[in-house]
C-alpha cells in the first residue's frame, strides 16, 4: 500500500487524479507497531477524501469477530457509495 499511495499522491499532485469527496476507510492487521492504518488515513486526508470510519487495526491474524467487523465496514462503505 505504501508504494501504491506514494504513486497515487504523485498523480493527485500532478492533477491526473481527483479523489476529493470520494469515500475511504483504512484497515489492516499488524504484528509490530500498527501505524499503517493511521498513515493511510493521513493520505486520504491529503487527497481530501471523506473518511467514513476510524480505521480498523487488528493485531496478528484477524479472527472471526474482526473479519465480521471488516465486512460490516465494507457494507457501510458500499451503502454510502450507492447513496452518493
Secondary structure as UniProt FT lines:
FT   HELIX           2..14
FT   TURN            20..21
FT   STRAND          23..24
FT   STRAND          27..30
FT   HELIX           36..46
FT   TURN            47..48
FT   STRAND          50..51
FT   STRAND          56..59
FT   HELIX           64..83
//
